[in-house]
Amino acid sequence: MNAPLWISIPVVLLTVVATREDIRTRKVPNLITGPALLLGVGAHLVLGGPAGALSALAGALLAGAVLFPGWLVKWMGAGDVKLMAAVGAWLGFPLSLFAVLAALVAGGGIAVVVAVRRGILGRSLRGAAQLVPGLAARIGHPGAPRAEPGFYFPFALAILAGSLFALWRPA
């Protein structure tokens, strides 16, 4: 394990609780993400001083910023972005970068599995080919038609997987 227990335990608890809620209700509530983010920054401040708090803030901003475009184009919910930011606060920088990138990879893997199970892999791959131009159109013109992924799944599951990878990645 690369992260100390005072980071690992809260991150695992946070992501497990959020994943359970996301699967159950398809939402990650602010009552989970808000306090988790504040506690992450606070814990780093107490245990690491101002440098620790700065690392936590950088981790939260980086992790949330990477997922923010996905929320802008409605590919994911705001709760997913806020959950990733809260995880980033606990992990700090640069560990949050590993977590968010691993979450995106895990999300891609989950999407393929879901598409295969629903028998829509071909349609989903064609839709995915339109996502980048669709993103550019949405960011430049908010009223522009957007490319639809074709299905949604609880992304907190991918955040859980990415967080576990970041916590226990090979050295």
ZIZITA-V53777 format. One record per residue. N is the residue number from 1. RES is the residue in three letters. SS is DSSP state (H for helix, E for strand, C for the rest). OMEGA is omega in degrees with one decimal (none if undefined). BURIAL is 1 if it has 9 or more other C-alpha atoms within 8 Angstrom, else 0. Layout:
# ZIZITA-V53777
n=<N N>
res=<RES RES>
ss=<SS SS>
omega=<OMEGA OMEGA>
burial=<BURIAL BURIAL>
This chain:
# ZIZITA-V53777
n=<1 2 3 4 5 6 7 8 9 10 11 12 13 14 15 16 17 18 19 20 21 22 23 24 25 26 27 28 29 30 31 32 33 34 35 36 37 38 39 40 41 42 43 44 45 46 47 48 49 50 51 52 53 54 55 56 57 58 59 60 61 62 63 64 65 66 67 68 69 70 71 72 73 74 75 76 77 78 79 80 81 82 83 84 85 86 87 88 89 90 91 92 93 94 95 96 97 98 99 100 101 102 103 104 105 106 107 108 109 110 111 112 113 114 115 116 117 118 119 120 121 122 123 124 125 126 127 128 129 130 131 132 133 134 135 136 137 138 139 140 141 142 143 144 145 146 147 148 149 150 151 152 153 154 155 156 157 158 159 160 161 162 163 164 165 166 167 168 169 170 171>
res=<MET ASN ALA PRO LEU TRP ILE SER ILE PRO VAL VAL LEU LEU THR VAL VAL ALA THR ARG GLU ASP ILE ARG THR ARG LYS VAL PRO ASN LEU ILE THR GLY PRO ALA LEU LEU LEU GLY VAL GLY ALA HIS LEU VAL LEU GLY GLY PRO ALA GLY ALA LEU SER ALA LEU ALA GLY ALA LEU LEU ALA GLY ALA VAL LEU PHE PRO GLY TRP LEU VAL LYS TRP MET GLY ALA GLY ASP VAL LYS LEU MET ALA ALA VAL GLY ALA TRP LEU GLY PHE PRO LEU SER LEU PHE ALA VAL LEU ALA ALA LEU VAL ALA GLY GLY GLY ILE ALA VAL VAL VAL ALA VAL ARG ARG GLY ILE LEU GLY ARG SER LEU ARG GLY ALA ALA GLN LEU VAL PRO GLY LEU ALA ALA ARG ILE GLY HIS PRO GLY ALA PRO ARG ALA GLU PRO GLY PHE TYR PHE PRO PHE ALA LEU ALA ILE LEU ALA GLY SER LEU PHE ALA LEU TRP ARG PRO ALA>
ss=<C C C C H H H H H H H H H H H H H H H H H H H H H C C C C H H H H H H H H H H H H H H H H H H H H H H H H H H H H H H H H H H H H H H H H H H H C C C C C H H H H H H H H H H H H H H C C C H H H H H H H H H H H H H H H H H H H H H H H H C C H H H H H H H H H C H H H H H H H H H H C C C C C C C C C C C C C C C H H H H H H H H H H H H C C C C>
omega=<-177.7 -178.4 177.6 -178.0 -178.4 173.1 -174.1 -176.4 178.6 -179.7 179.1 179.1 -179.9 -175.5 176.8 179.5 -179.9 179.2 177.7 -179.8 -179.9 178.0 -176.3 -171.6 -174.6 176.0 171.8 -171.7 175.1 178.8 174.9 -171.4 -177.4 178.8 -180.0 179.0 -179.8 178.4 178.1 178.4 179.9 179.2 178.5 178.2 -178.7 -174.4 -177.2 179.8 -179.2 178.4 177.2 178.8 178.1 176.9 179.7 178.4 178.2 178.4 179.6 -178.9 -179.9 -176.4 178.4 -178.2 179.9 -179.4 -175.8 178.0 177.2 176.2 -179.0 -178.2 173.5 175.3 178.6 -179.8 177.7 178.6 177.1 179.0 -179.2 176.3 179.8 177.3 178.3 175.9 177.9 177.9 179.6 -176.7 -177.2 178.4 12.2 -176.0 178.5 178.5 176.3 -177.0 -176.8 177.9 176.9 177.8 177.9 177.0 178.7 178.4 175.9 177.7 178.3 179.8 178.6 179.8 -179.7 -179.4 178.1 -178.8 -179.8 179.3 -177.1 -176.7 -179.4 179.0 -179.7 178.3 176.1 177.5 179.7 179.0 179.1 -173.1 -177.7 176.5 178.3 177.7 179.9 179.8 -178.6 -177.9 180.0 -176.2 -175.8 -179.4 -177.3 176.1 -177.2 175.9 -179.6 176.5 177.3 177.4 179.8 175.0 -179.3 -175.1 176.8 176.5 177.1 177.4 174.9 -179.6 179.0 178.2 178.2 176.9 -179.0 -179.0 -173.4 -180.0 176.7 -178.0 none>
burial=<0 0 0 0 0 0 1 1 0 1 1 1 0 1 1 1 0 1 1 0 1 1 1 0 0 0 1 1 0 0 0 1 1 1 0 1 1 1 0 1 1 1 1 1 1 0 0 1 1 0 0 1 1 0 1 1 1 1 1 1 1 1 1 1 1 0 1 1 0 1 1 1 1 0 1 1 1 0 1 1 1 1 1 1 1 1 1 1 1 1 1 1 1 1 1 1 1 1 1 1 1 1 1 1 1 1 1 0 0 1 1 1 0 0 1 1 0 0 0 1 1 0 0 1 0 0 1 1 0 1 1 0 0 1 1 0 1 1 1 0 0 0 0 0 0 1 1 0 1 0 0 0 0 1 1 1 1 1 1 1 1 1 1 1 1 1 1 1 1 0 0>
